[in-house]
Amino acid sequence: MRSKIELSPLCYAFRSSDGLFAPLCLFLFHLSFFLGGFNTAAAAVVTLNL
């Protein structure tokens, strides 16, 4: 699935560019959790912790 590959870099880009995008990243995180399952969500968490 394309979303699994794109989600982590997308969240990282949002966080590093402007804090205002954090809510959108959280939205993508929750969306990925329901659509892609735990693996995608875990990848997003790892990215957010960088």
SULBELSUL-V132453 format. One record per residue. PHI is phi as a letter, one per 40 degrees, with the letter a starting at -180 (NA if undefined). PSI is psi in degrees with one decimal (* if undefined). D_FIRST is the distance of its C-alpha to the first C-alpha in Angstrom with 2 decimals. Layout:
BEGIN
PHI_PSI_D_FIRST, PHI_PSI_D_FIRST
END
This chain:
BEGIN
NA_136.6_0.00, c_-36.7_3.75, c_-33.6_5.51, c_-33.1_5.73, c_-36.4_7.19, c_-22.9_9.20, c_-50.0_10.51, c_-49.5_13.03, c_-33.8_14.61, c_-47.2_14.83, c_-41.8_16.68, c_-41.2_18.82, c_-42.1_19.76, c_-42.4_20.74, c_-38.4_22.78, c_-23.5_24.50, c_-45.4_25.40, a_130.4_26.86, c_-20.4_27.23, c_-19.5_27.11, c_-4.5_23.34, d_-45.1_23.06, d_-36.4_22.97, c_-39.6_20.02, c_-41.3_18.19, c_-38.6_19.25, c_-45.0_18.03, c_-36.3_14.49, c_-48.0_14.93, c_-38.4_16.14, c_-43.1_13.55, c_-33.0_10.73, c_-42.3_13.14, c_-35.6_13.45, c_-41.6_9.95, b_-12.8_8.18, g_-170.7_11.54, c_-36.1_13.90, c_-43.4_12.05, c_-42.2_10.14, c_-42.5_13.52, c_-38.8_15.44, c_-38.4_13.74, c_-40.5_14.70, c_-43.4_18.15, c_-41.8_18.68, c_-41.7_17.96, c_-25.5_20.34, c_-6.5_22.95, c_*_23.20
END
